[in-house]
Amino acid sequence: MGIIAEIDGFYPPTNHWDTNGFLYANAVYDPLMAVAANGTIQGYLASGMTSNSTFDTWTMTLRPGIKFNDGSALTSTVVKTNFEALAASALTGVALKQVASVTTPDPMTVVYTLTGPNPTFPAGLTTQVGYVVGQAMIDQATSNPNSTLIPVGTGPFIYSQWQPNDHFTCTRNPNYWRNGLPYLDSITFKPIPDTTQREATLRSGGVDMIQSVDPTTITNFSGSGGSGYQLVDTQTGIIGQPTFSYIMLNTVTPPTNDLSIRQALAKGMNQAEVQKIIGGPPAKQATGLFLPGSPYFSDTNYPTYDPAGATQLVNKYKAQHGTPSINLMTIPEPLEIKVVQTVQQMWEQVGFNVTVSEVEQATIIDDFVLGKFQAVTSYQFGAVSPDLNYVWWSTTTISPIGSIGLNFTRLDDPQLETAMLEGRHTTSQATRVSAYQTVNERLAKDLPYLWIEQYLFSEVALPRVENFNNLTLPNGMAGYSFDEGTMFLSQTWLAS
């Protein structure tokens, strides 16, 4: 499988998982909870999860008889130890701040007591903080944090070999707890950052399937160009909110700490022209977190392209502080580089001094969490529930530059915080809708993100790759098979 980029490791408390990270994780681990095709949250390693009447205590029951690939048993104690490691981490701990305590009344039961009501708490356990590793892996991470951690998981495959930036191979787990699975003997993931090269490798038979975030892949493998290939994409069938591409701005580092500069950058970027470079349709332009048709969609009054207005704002800033200089970062992928070069020209035309720098995918995520950027291309926010995005905008997840903070932009907006808390705590759908519309509107006013378009994921496979988009959950329900670029490959096979 040809994928977009490499990850920086397999340990949930400390490594930065993007779409590629979850592909690796779904091979060697299992999550506690998973998303069903109907949008509900169902048990995976857990057989179920129930709440009290006030939604501030959640009780999880684990499936019996599950073992990690080192032979140790999955128990409530191991799940609690995982939680403690995640909660203690500077990276993942902020995502679990709402959990006041975790108790284990018996070997198969875990009780989460929250600091306040959260009707959608189980959805959080479908994310990075819901993946469970073996006690031996936690012990190694604790005793020797600088060592290379080999995954110890309950997943369908077992770690075999990892040569970063070349390939990761995992082999069939002969003792996997889901009887008869997986079907494949092994999977090799090959990072191929260049989209054109990735597509050519598929067409030449160098890989069996590829992942892509380039809209042109959908065009290239549709119609006559797609004859003999299978294509799955996220134009339709999205549960919750989709992922968006954008330019992220640091709101505490000069000059992007000045709202007038962020307004000038927004007005000086021709969104339609940038979209044409990325590939144009079928992706939809974005002016906020939600697309038309979503119950949370609203008119955000996001700035429209206005180069004259941008120039006026830059000149006013220049009179007091001198010419504003911006470093625009991106990953070393040809399409991304072309995008930032185009944006560079647009911003220079309205008076900015703009430089461009390229940073590897794993390293650029470090720059995000440490706040070491002015402007940077990125994509994010695909989630089955908008509550899951709380950590990215909360005032509680802001850290000083150089310290780990999940509020990457360091945006400090109390009105935004109030709206998010209202949205995640209420049991009223009308109140949730109003709250998240406020969130959307505040982001359009604060401008920590310059929106570009919906970020389309696609998967293209040779005809012999069977059942890669037909997930069945342990309880027999249909699963959310292609969740914003991620999938479970335990039920995939190759036709002879």
RODRENMAR-425177 format. One record per residue (C-alpha): residue in one letter; x, y, z. Coordinates in steps of 0.05 Angstrom, whole numbers, plus 5000, padded with zeros to 4 digits. Last residue first. Layout:
# residues N
aXYZ/...
# end
This chain:
# residues 496
s487946934865/a483847484897/l487447874951/w484147965019/t481448515063/q477948395129/s483648615175/l484949225132/f481649745177/m481050425144/t483451145149/g482651685096/e477152095128/d473751485157/f473250975101/s469650365129/y464950675181/g462849995207/a457049535189/m454349205252/g456248485270/n458148625343/p465548575325/l464849125272/t464348955198/l468349385151/n466749375077/n471649835041/f477749385032/n473548785012/e477848514956/v484448754926/r484948364861/p481948934820/l487849394837/a486449934888/v485350674893/e483851014960/s481551734964/f481552295014/l478652974998/y480553575040/q474854065035/e477654725012/i482255315025/w480955625094/l485656125125/y485955895197/p487356285261/l482456795234/d479457095298/k472957305263/a472056675221/l474056255282/r468656615323/e463356465270/n464755715269/v464655675345/t458156065346/q455155565296/y457755035344/a453855315402/s447355425363/v447454715337/r449054425405/t443354825437/a438454565385/q441053855396/s439653905471/t443853425514/t448853975529/h455953875552/r459853875486/g456454475455/e456354905518/l463654765529/m465154965457/a461155605462/t464555825526/e471555685497/l470056085434/q467756675476/p474056615518/d478456685456/d485856525465/l488656275399/r495255915412/t495255695338/f497054985356/n491854905411/l494654215425/g500354515466/i507354235477/s512254765501/g516855155456/i512055745449/p507955785513/s502255295521/i494855345502/t490654725515/t486055035567/t484055615522/s480855085477/w481655095402/w484854435383/v482654065445/y475254175430/n475553825362/l472453185388/d466053565407/p464853685332/s462652955328/v464552435275/a470852845263/g474853135206/f478253735237/q484953725201/y489353955143/s495754365142/t499654905107/v503855335153/a504256065175/q508456345232/f511455715259/k514655415322/g508355325363/l511054705399/v505154275378/f505454505306/d513054485300/d512853765323/i507753635268/i512653935219/t517853435239/a513652825222/q511653125155/e518553355133/v519654115131/e519954585070/s520855335077/v517855915039/t519456655049/v514557235045/n515557985051/f508458245052/g505858835011/v499458624975/q503158314915/e507757944963/w501757594992/m499357344925/q506357124903/q507356724967/v500456414958/t502756144891/q509255894920/v505355574977/v500955194929/k506554954885/i510254694946/e504054324968/l503454004899/p510753804897/e510953494967/p516553735013/i511753925071/t509754655081/m512055285117/l510456015101/n515256495134/i512057185138/s515257865141/p511258495156/t514459125126/g515759645181/h512359695249/q508060325251/a507460535178/k507959805156/y501759615196/k497660145159/n500659945093/v498959215106/l491759385122/q490959805059/t494259255017/a489358745043/g483459195026/a485959284956/p487258534950/d480058354970/y478657614967/t472857485015/p473457505090/y469356975129/n462457255145/t460956595180/d454456425144/s452255795181/f453155045178/y452054655242/p446254245215/s450854035157/g447754125089/p452554675068/l459454465092/f462154555162/l468554815195/g468955485160/t469255845093/a471055235052/q471255114977/k468754434955/a473253884926/p470953574860/p473054074835/g479454474836/g485854074832/i490554374883/i492454914834/k485155094820/q483855134895/v489255654902/e485956064848/a479056024882/q481956204950/n485256844925/m489457014986/g490357755001/k483857825041/a485857255087/l493057515095/a490458215107/q485657965161/r491257585194/i495458225193/s489658625222/l489058105277/d496258225300/n499357585328/t501157425256/p506757935259/p509357725307/t508257055344/v502156975389/t496656815338/n500656315297/l497056225231/m494755575198/i493855545123/y487955105106/s485754425082/f479254155111/t477253475140/p469853315139/q464653405194/g460152865220/i459652215181/i462052315109/g458651875057/t460152314998/q466152644965/t470352225012/d473451744962/v473651004941/l476350794874/q477450094845/y481850024784/g481349664716/s478550274680/g479950884722/g482451324667/s476251164625/g471751474678/s474951604746/f482151434765/n485352084742/t479652524768/i479852224837/t487452264837/t486752994815/p483453144883/d490253014917/v489352704986/s491552014964/q492251304989/i494850754944/m493350024929/d496749394904/v503749694900/g509349654848/g504149424796/s506149954744/r499550324751/l500350334827/t507450594824/a505251124774/e499851364822/r504951424879/q509951774833/t504752294813/t502552384885/d509652504911/p510252304985/i511151554973/p511151225041/k510750465032/f506150055077/t507349305073/i501648845093/s502348115111/d498947425109/l492247735091/y485547445116/p485747745185/l481547465215/g478446765221/n476146875293/r476847585319/w481547475378/y487847465335/n492246875352/p495746775285/n497147535281/r498647615206/t504948005190/c506848745192/t511549115145/f513349855149/h517050155089/d521950665063/n521351325101/p522850955167/q525150235159/w520149855200/q520049095204/s515448555231/y510148865276/i504348395286/f497648415250/p490348345270/g491148795331/t491648625405/g497949045411/v505149055432/p508449545383/i516049585384/l518550205419/t525250485397/s528650705461/n528951415487/p523651305540/n527450735573/s524050525638/t517250855624/a516850695550/q519149985564/d513849895618/i508450185572/m510449685517/a510349105567/q503449315591/g500549205522/v497749775480/v490650035476/y488050535426/g482651005453/v487051615464/q488651635389/t481251705370/t475351215375/l475451325451/g473452055441/a466851825411/p465251485478/f464752175512/t458952425469/p453952575525/n459252955565/p456953185633/g462253475681/t468753305716/l468252595688/t468451915723/y470651355676/v469050655701/v472750055671/t470049345677/m473148685655/p477948535712/d473148805765/p471449475798/t476849825756/t476950575768/v478651175724/s478451875753/a477052605738/v476652515663/q475353205632/k482853315624/l483352725576/a484953095511/v489953525550/g493852905569/t495252705497/l501553095480/a504153295550/s503252565569/a500852405640/a493752285617/l496051805562/a500351405610/e494751385661/f489751175609/n494150605586/t494850385658/k487250395665/v486449975602/v491649485629/t487949435695/s481349335659/t484248715628/l487048505560/a491247895573/s498647785561/g500747315505/d505947775472/n501047915415/f496148205465/k490447755488/i482847805485/g479047275525/p473447715550/r470748335515/l471348955559/t465449285594/m465650045599/t461950465650/w461251215638/t460051725693/d458552455677/f452752335630/t447452575680/s443151955676/n449051475684/s452751245623/t453650605585/m459250285545/g459349625507/s463149005486/a469649395492/l475449195447/y470849455392/g464649765423/q460050195383/i459250945370/t453451115326/g454351435258/n450150945218/a456350625187/a458850475258/v464550865291/a469350495336/m470750405410/l476450115451/p481150165392/d485049565364/y492549545352/v497549285301/a494049425234/n489249975257/a495250345286/y499050355220/l493050645184/f491951115243/g498951385236/n498051505162/t491951945175/d495852335227/w498852045289/h503852445330/n507551995378/t507952085453/p502051765489/p499851325430/y506550965419/f507550745347/g512751225319/d514351845278/i509751705219/e511651685145/a507852035089/i502651955034/i501551205031/g502950674979/m500050005000/
# end
